[in-house]
Amino acid sequence: MRYRSASILTLMLLAAACKPTAPAAEPATAAPAAAATVASASPTAATGVEGAFTKEMPYADLRKRLTDAGWLPMRDPMCQENVGGEAPVCDALPEVESCSGDGHCVMHFANAAEGKRIRVTAYGPSERWNVAGEEATFAVKSWDVSALEPVAKAAATACPSRDFDAFLKAFSSDDNIERAFTAPVVKVAELYSDDRGDHTRMVYVDGRAYDDFNVDYAGNSYHFVNSEGKVDASALTLDIAKENDTVRVVRYRYGMSEGNSYRFEDKGDCWYLSQDPEAPAP
C-alpha cells in the first residue's frame, strides 16, 4: 500500500477562458467555417487536435480525441470537495475540477510533450457521458488552450548537480529543491474500480500540487517518510535504474508496500521528477 501525504496543496488552476481576437478584414472565404468556430474558442486551437472540436459535440467524442492524441486527464485533488457528497464523477472522470448541481462541469487535460493544458466546460447529466445512444446529453460548451506553467523557482535555485546520484541526495533533503525540480505536470498511475474490477490508469497531477515523493536523505542515508511527515530512522534501500542517458527510475520497498517508484528525466538544464509510474497495491 502506498503511503499518501495527509496534506495536499490546493491546486492553482488556470480558470480564465481565452478571449477571441477580432480577425483582420479579409474576404469571407479566407477560412473554413469550422476553423473560425475553433478560433473563437481559443486563439491557439487551430493548430492542434482541438481544431476539430465543435460546440455541442458529445463530451465523450472530445475526450476520445484528446486521449487518442496523447493527452491525459489532469487530476484535481479538490474534486470531491468541489462537487460535494460522494461525487462519483470524480472517479468516473478524473479530469473533473467541479460540477454544479444543475449540470455544469469543468474539466482539465494536459499534454506534457506539447507543453499545453486545456480547460473544457460541458453541460448535462455527466453520469450519461458514455451511455450508448445518450452521449450527446452531456455536451461540450467551451474550451480553451494554454501553456503549462513551470513550477515556480526561487531566483537562487540552481540545479544542485548534473550527476544523478548527487542530484537525488539534494532533491531528497531540501524541500525547495524538490519543488523547483518537479515537472510542471507529473504523470501518475492510479487505481480505480468499476463493474469489471480494479484497473490502473494514468493521469497528470499539477507539479505544484504533487505531494507523493516520500523519501528523505539525511545522515548519509535515505529514509521513508510516512503520511504524517514522520521520518523512519531506519535506512531505506533505493534501486536506481538507468533507463537511458536522460532517464533514471528510482524504486524501493518499505515493509509490505508496493508501487513505490519515481521517474526522473534530464531536461537539458537539470533533472526533474516527471512520473510516479506504478500504482499502489490495492
N, C-alpha and C positions, 0 to 999 in steps of 0.2 A: 504493500500500500504506500502510495506517495504521501509524504507529509506536506501539507499546504500551509502557507502563511495565513494566520488568522486575520491580519490586517491587509486590506487591498487598497491601493491608491486609487482615488477617483479618476476615472478616465476622462481626460480632457478631449472632447470630440469637436471636430470642425463642423459646426451645425449651420453655418451661414451658406445659403444657396448662392451659386454664381449668378450675377445679373447679366442678361443678354446685352450684347453690344450692338448698337444700331449699325446695319450694314451701309457701306458707301453706295451712292446711287449708281446703279448699273441695270442693264436690261433684265426684265423679269425672268428670262430663260437662262440666266447665268448659272444657276444652281438648281439641282433637282429639289422637288418639294420635300422629300424625306430628309435631305441634308439640312434644309432650312429648319425643319422641326427639331432636329437634334441640336443645331446651333443655338436655338432659343433656350435649350435646357442647360447647355454648358459650352463655353467658347472653345474647349479643348476636345469636345466629344467626337467630332467628325473623323479624327484620325485613329480611333480605337474601336474595340468591339462594341462600345456603347453607341457607335454611329448607326447601328441597326435598331436601337430602341425606339419605341413609339409610346406616346401617352395612351393609357387604357389597355396596353397589351397585358396578357396574364403575367402575374409576377413569376409564376413557375417558368415561363419562357425566358424572361430576363435572367433569372437565376441560373438556368441551364447554360445560357450563352456565356455568362461570366465564368462559371466553374469549368466549362469546356475550354475556355481560353486561358486557364491557369490562375484565375482569381480565387480567393478563398474568403469565407465568412470572417468577419472581424468580431471576435467575441467581446461583448461588453459585460464586465463583471457586475455592473449595476442593473442588468436587465430585469431580474426578478423583482428588485425593489422598485424599479421604474414602472413595471407592468402591474405589480400588486398581486396578492393571492398566490395560488400555486404556479401561475404563469407558465403553463405547458409550452407556450410559443417559444420561450427562451431555449428549451431543449430541442424542439422541433426545427427551429430556425435559429441557429447560434449567432447569426448576423444581426438579430434584432437588438436595437437600443431601447425602444419603448413602443407600446401600443396603447392607444387611448380606449376608453370604454366604448366609444362609438365606431371603432374600427380603423382609425388612422394609425399606421405603423411607420417607424423609421428604421432603416437597415443600413449596415455598412459592410463593404467588401474592400479588400486590398490586393495589390499585386506588387510584391517586393521587387521582382525583376524589372518592372516598368517604373517603379517608384511612385505609384499612384494609389489613391483610395477613391471610392465612390460612395456617395450617400444617396439612398433611394427611399422614396416615400410611396406607400401603397395604401389602398383603402378597400375594406370589405372584410368578410369573415376569414381571418388568417388560418383558421383550422381547416378550411376547404382548399387551401392553396394547391394541393396536389391530388385532390379527389378527381378521379377520371370524369370528364364531362362538366366539371364545375370549376375548373381552374380560373376561368375568366371572372369569377365573382370576386377574386382578390386581385385587383388591377393596379398597375403602375400609375402613379400620378406625377412624379417628377424624379429627376436625378441630377446630380452634379458631380464633376470630377475635380480632384485637387491633388497636389503633390503631397507625398508622405513627408512629414516633418521629422528631422532627426531629433533624437533625444538631446535636450539642451546640455551643453558642456560649459563648465566654468572656463574662463579665458586661459587659466593656468593649467588646465587639464591636458597634459600631453600624453601620448602613447607611452606607457610605462616600459615597454620593451617589445622589439620585433621577434625576440626569441620566445617561443610559446610557453615554455616551462616558467620562465621568469615573469611573463605576462600573467599567466594563470595565478601565480602566487600573489601578485599585486592586485589582480581582479578580485581574488577571494578574501583579501584582507582590508580592502578600502571601499566603503560604500559609494564614494564619489566616483571612483574609477569604474566600479561595476555599473553604475547608472550611465556614465558617459560612454562606455563601450558596449552597451546593449543596442542592438539594431533598432531602427525605427519601428519595425514590427517583428515579433518573434513567432515563428511557426511552431505551434504546439499541438501535440497529439492528445486528444481527449476521448474518454469513453462516453458512449451514450447507449441507451436501451430503447428498443421498440418491440413490436409483437413478434419479431424474428429472433430476439435475443440481444446480447451485448455486442457492440461494434466499436471500432476505433475510427475517428475522423480527424482531419487536420483543420485547424483554424488559426487565424492570426490573433495575437494579443498586442495591443499597443505597447511599445517598449517602455513608455512612461508608467504603465500600469503593471507590467510583468514583475512578479514578486516570488518566483518559484525557484530561484537559484539558492540552494540551501547548503552550501559548502563554505566553510571559513578556514583561512590559513593563519595559524598563529603558533608560536613556539616551534618553528621548523617542521610543522606537520599540518595536514588537513584534518578538519573536524566536521561532523554533521551538526546542522543547526535545526532544531525542531520548530514546530509551528508557533511556538511562543517565543522564539528567539533565543532559547537556551542552547548553548554550545556544549556538545558532548566532549568531555575531556579525553576520551579515547581517540587515538589516531585513526583516521579514515583512509583506506587504501583506494587510490584512484587508478583506473585503467585509462591511459591516454593513448588513443589510436590515431595514427597519421593516415588519413584517408587519401590525401594528396598534398602537394606543396602548400596549398592555401586552405586546407580544411583539417581540423582536429576534432575528434569526438571523445568526450570525457564521460566515463561511466563509473558507477560504484554500486556496491550492495551494502545495505545497512540493515542488520537483523534479517527479517524475512521480506523486506521491501523489495519491489521490483519496479522497473520503469524509471530508473534514475539515470538520466543521460542528458548531455548538453552538446550542441554542435557549435563550434566557433569557426568563423571564416575570416581570412585575411582580405580586407577590402582595399588594400593598397597603402593606406596610411597607418593601419593598425589592425589588430584582431578584434572581432565583435561577436558577442553571443547572438546567434541568429535563429537557433532552433532548440526546442525541447521535444525531441523526436520519438520518444517512447511513452505510451500511455501508462499510467499507474495500474497495477494489478487490481482487478475488481474485488 
